[in-house]
Structures are given as C-alpha cells and as structure tokens.
Amino acid sequence: MAALNQEKTVELAEKTVDFALKKGADEAEAFVYQGLTTNISIERGQIAKSARIIDHGLGIRVILNKAVGFSYTNILKSGEAVEETVLKAIKSAKASKPDKEWRGLPTKNSFPFVKDT
C-alpha cells in the first residue's frame, strides 16, 4: 500500500471511531501508524542491495461499560479488515473487567499538523 497523506490518515481514524461508536462502544479512539524504513546491505565496500519498506497500521481502543478493549491491524487497504479490527476491540472490551475508576478518554481537541513529515 502506498503511503497515506495526512488527510487520508485523519479520515481513516475518524471513520474507524465512528464505526466503533455505531457498533455500541461508549467511547473510542484510533491511531494510525506509518513508518518508512530503508535497508542497505554493503558487501566488500559496495552496495549489494537496498530496499525501502513502508510500514503502516491502525489501532483502535474502545470503552464499553468502563471496560477497555484494543485491537490492531496492518491491513489498511480493506475496509472489511478495519471493521473486523473494531469488532475485535469491542469483543475484547466485553471480555474485560470494568475499570471502576475510568474517567473517560480525553476530549476531542484540534492538533497541529507538522509540515513535511
């Protein structure tokens, strides 16, 4: 999968949270990870091979009756895989004990975009 731009990254996270809330989560938050790795092999002072890897994934944390569930996927191409990840997080929350001291996720705030990242 090609790298996601900032707009697509935010859109994916927002859609994931919306889907979690629609499926019954009391609260939800998502994060999208993207990293670029360059590997270079040098043999006898010469570059033998090189490779660039774009790594990415999406994590979702849901709260259901003060119980926390989490799931992660690195399959972002498929909306089905993202939805399955949300459902796994909800299932995880249902299997967890409630945190009696849970006060809620941080409130939604705007965040700064960092140029050229």
N, C-alpha and C positions, 0 to 999 in steps of 0.2 A: 504494500500500500504506500502511496506517495505521502509525503509529509502533509500534515494538516495546517492550514493557516490559522491565525488567531480567531477569526470569525467562525470558522468551522469547528474549532475546538470548543469555543463557548457554546455554540449551537448544540453540539453533541452532548455536552454536560447538562445543559438546560432541558433538552428532550429526555435525557435519562432520568433526571429528577422528576420531571412532570409525569413520566410513565410510572415511576415508583409511587408517587402520591396517588395517581389514578388507581393503582393496584392495592391501595389500602395502607400504605405507610403513613404514619403520623408526621414524620419528618424524613428528609433525605438530603444527602449531599453527594456530589460526584466530583471526581478529579480525573483529568486526562493527562497522561504522561507521554512525552515524546522525547526521544534522545537520538543523537547521531554519534556513531562510533566509526572510527577509521582504523583499520588494522593494516599494518605494513610488515611484511616479512623480508628480512635482509639476510642474504647468504653471500659470504665472501665479499662483503662490501657493496653488493649490488641489490637493488630491489628485486626480490624474487616474485612477490605477488602482493597485491593490495586489494582491500575490499572496504566498502562503505556499507554500514548497516543502519537503517532507520528502525528504531525500536519504539513501540508505542503500546499503550494500554489504557484501560478505563477502570476505575474503581468506584464502587457505589456503597455508601453506608446508609442504612435505613434504620429508623427507630419505630418500633411498633409496641405500644403499651409500655414504654420506657425500657424495652429490651432492644439491644443493638445487634444488627446483622451486617455482614460485609461480604462482598464478592468482587472479583477482579477478572477481567478478560483482556487478552491482547488481540482479539478478533474484532476490529472496528468496522470492517467492510460490510458486515451483515447486521442489519437492524434486528434480525432474529436473535443473533448471538448476544447483542446488547440487552434485549428484552429478557433473554434467558438468565443473564447475569443479574438483572434486577430481581427476578423471581427467586434466584438462589439466595440473594441477600435477604429477601423477605422470609424465606424458609429458615434461614439461619437465625433471624430475629425471633421467629416463632419458637425455635428450639432453645433460645437463650432465656436466662432468668432476667426478670426486670431489674433495672438499676433504680432502687428506691430514691436515690439522690440525684437522678437525672434532672438537669435543669433546662435542657434543650440545646440544640445546635446554635451557633452564633447567628445573629440576624443577618439578613442579606445586606450587603454593602457593595458599593462600587469599588472597583480595584483599578490600579493604574496599569495601562498597557506599557510594556517595555519594548521600545523600538529595536528592531533588528535582532531579535532573539530567535 
